[in-house]
Amino acid sequence: MDDNLTDQQQAELIKNWLKENSKFLMGGLVLGISGFFGIQFFQENKLKEAEMASQLYSEIEFAVKQQRLTQAQTYLQKMDTDFANTPYQDQGHLFVAKLFMDSVDYENAILQLEFLIDNSTEESLKHIARIRIARIKLQQNLYDEALQILETESMGSFEAKYEEIKGDIFAKKGEYPEAQAAYLKALDLLLPGQFDYEYIQMKFKDIQSDDVKDTKDSKDGNA
């Protein structure tokens, strides 16, 4: 299950950021010729800044794909210094977190993801970060901590994914009724035929089998 934003979604975030930074043009039109040239100069600087951030982001992406952790961290530090509060910074931390996860360095992966939770202005990235931390905690068998990170006031369009991983956690704990309830809630939020739907349904059926088996073993043990 991939919690990354798609290329189209990433492009949309970046486009929206550029749009927000160009809103000054609307009000600047009334400032006359002098104001126009000042605005044009500022606009050119913003575009240049965006181009530099985009280039640096490409360097981070390439370093991550090449598994060059030290290089990726160096580029990310520069991004944090020069291009803070941009979608490029957010995606950079998401990329580096994945590299740490692939290296089984869960502590540093969590630090990158917590940065997104604390600093990103994009709710979708905050949700992705929480879900990934929960999966790391699940991998470490820290079930209560995994459930705790999933506690949030709003799950937005990620509610099905939240419920799915809750089901995974409860299933690992052997709490099958709770796992079934979480999986069913996730299925209610999806449409039959979707990959996520079929995948969660398969997990739901698996824990039904496990639940029956455990019940039978318990009865046999008491016989």
C-alpha positions in Angstrom: 0.0 0.0 0.0 1.6 3.3 -1.2 0.8 6.4 0.9 2.8 8.7 -1.3 1.1 11.5 -3.2 0.9 10.8 -6.9 3.1 12.9 -9.3 -0.1 14.8 -10.3 -1.0 15.6 -6.7 2.6 16.7 -6.0 2.5 19.0 -9.0 -0.8 20.4 -7.8 0.6 21.2 -4.4 3.5 23.1 -6.0 1.3 24.9 -8.5 -1.0 26.1 -5.6 2.1 27.3 -3.7 3.3 29.3 -6.7 -0.3 30.7 -7.2 -0.4 31.8 -3.6 2.9 33.7 -4.0 1.7 35.5 -7.1 -1.5 36.9 -5.6 0.3 40.2 -4.9 0.0 40.9 -8.7 -3.7 41.5 -8.4 -3.4 44.4 -6.0 -0.2 45.6 -7.6 -1.8 46.6 -10.9 -3.1 49.8 -9.3 0.3 51.0 -8.3 1.2 52.5 -11.7 4.3 52.1 -13.9 6.7 52.3 -11.0 4.8 49.7 -9.0 4.6 47.5 -12.0 8.4 47.3 -12.5 8.8 46.6 -8.7 6.2 43.8 -8.9 7.9 42.4 -12.1 11.2 42.3 -10.3 9.7 40.6 -7.3 7.9 38.1 -9.5 11.1 37.3 -11.3 12.8 36.6 -8.0 10.0 34.4 -6.9 10.2 32.4 -10.1 13.9 32.1 -9.8 13.5 30.9 -6.2 11.0 28.3 -7.3 13.3 27.1 -10.0 16.2 26.8 -7.5 13.9 24.9 -5.1 12.8 22.6 -7.9 16.3 21.8 -8.9 17.3 21.1 -5.3 14.3 18.9 -4.9 15.4 16.9 -8.0 18.8 16.5 -6.4 17.2 15.1 -3.2 15.0 12.8 -5.3 17.9 11.5 -7.3 20.1 10.9 -4.2 17.2 9.0 -2.5 16.8 6.8 -5.6 20.5 6.1 -5.6 20.4 5.3 -1.8 22.9 8.1 -1.1 21.7 8.9 2.4 24.4 11.4 3.4 24.0 13.3 0.1 20.2 13.4 0.5 20.5 14.7 4.0 22.9 17.4 2.9 20.5 18.6 0.2 17.6 18.4 2.6 19.4 20.6 5.1 19.9 23.2 2.4 16.2 22.9 1.5 15.3 23.6 5.1 17.6 26.6 5.2 16.8 28.2 1.8 13.3 27.0 0.9 11.4 26.4 4.1 7.6 26.3 4.1 7.4 25.1 0.5 5.9 21.9 -1.0 9.5 21.1 -2.1 10.6 21.0 1.6 7.7 18.7 2.5 8.3 16.3 -0.2 12.0 16.3 0.5 11.3 15.2 4.1 8.9 12.5 2.8 11.6 11.2 0.4 14.3 11.1 3.0 12.0 9.4 5.5 11.4 6.6 3.0 15.1 6.2 2.5 15.6 5.8 6.3 12.7 3.3 6.4 14.3 1.3 3.6 17.5 1.3 5.6 15.6 0.1 8.7 16.6 3.2 10.5 13.2 3.7 12.0 14.2 6.3 14.6 15.4 8.8 12.0 12.5 8.0 9.7 10.1 8.9 12.4 12.0 12.2 13.0 11.4 13.2 9.4 7.8 12.2 9.5 7.2 14.1 12.8 8.7 17.2 11.1 5.9 17.0 8.5 3.2 16.6 11.2 4.6 19.6 13.1 5.4 21.9 10.2 3.6 21.0 7.0 0.6 23.1 6.0 -0.8 20.3 3.8 -3.2 18.1 5.8 -2.7 15.2 3.3 1.0 15.1 4.1 0.2 15.1 7.9 -2.1 12.1 7.4 0.5 10.3 5.3 3.1 11.0 8.0 0.9 9.7 10.8 0.0 6.5 8.9 3.7 5.8 8.1 4.7 6.3 11.8 1.9 3.9 12.8 3.2 1.3 10.3 6.7 1.7 11.7 5.4 1.2 15.3 3.5 -1.8 14.1 6.6 -3.2 12.6 8.3 -2.7 16.0 5.4 -4.4 17.8 4.6 -1.1 19.6 0.9 -1.5 19.2 -0.3 1.0 21.7 2.0 3.7 20.4 0.9 2.9 16.8 -2.8 3.4 17.8 -1.9 6.6 19.7 -0.3 8.3 16.7 -3.5 7.6 14.7 -5.6 9.7 17.1 -6.5 12.9 15.3 -9.6 15.1 15.2 -10.1 14.7 11.4 -9.0 11.9 9.1 -10.2 13.6 6.0 -10.1 11.6 2.8 -7.6 9.2 4.5 -10.2 7.7 6.9 -10.2 4.3 5.1 -6.5 4.1 5.4 -6.6 5.0 9.1 -9.2 2.3 9.7 -7.2 -0.2 7.7 -4.1 0.2 9.7 -6.1 0.1 12.9 -7.4 -3.2 11.7 -3.8 -4.4 11.1 -2.8 -3.3 14.6 -5.7 -5.0 16.3 -5.1 -8.2 14.2 -1.5 -8.3 15.3 -2.6 -7.9 18.9 -5.0 -10.8 18.5 -8.0 -8.6 19.1 -10.0 -9.9 16.2 -13.4 -8.3 16.9 -11.8 -4.9 17.0 -9.8 -5.7 13.9 -13.0 -6.8 12.0 -14.8 -3.7 13.0 -12.0 -1.5 11.7 -11.8 -3.4 8.5 -15.5 -3.2 8.0 -15.5 0.5 8.6 -12.7 0.9 6.0 -14.7 -1.2 3.5 -17.8 1.0 4.0 -15.7 4.0 2.9 -14.5 2.3 -0.3 -16.2 0.9 -3.5 -16.1 -2.7 -4.5 -13.7 -3.4 -7.3 -11.1 -0.9 -6.0 -7.7 -2.4 -5.2 -7.8 -1.1 -1.6 -11.3 -2.6 -1.2 -10.3 -6.1 -2.4 -7.1 -6.0 -0.3 -8.8 -5.1 2.9 -11.6 -7.6 2.3 -8.9 -10.3 1.9 -7.4 -9.3 5.3 -10.8 -9.2 6.8 -11.5 -12.8 5.7 -8.0 -13.9 6.9 -8.7 -12.7 10.5 -12.1 -14.4 10.4 -10.3 -17.7 9.8 -7.7 -16.9 12.5 -10.5 -16.0 15.0 -12.3 -19.3 14.3 -9.1 -21.2 14.7 -8.2 -19.5 18.0 -11.7 -20.2 19.3 -11.4 -23.9 18.3 -8.0 -24.2 19.9 -9.3 -22.6 23.1 -12.2 -25.1 23.3 -9.9 -28.0 22.6 -7.5 -26.9 25.3 -10.4 -26.8 27.8 -11.8 -30.2 26.8 
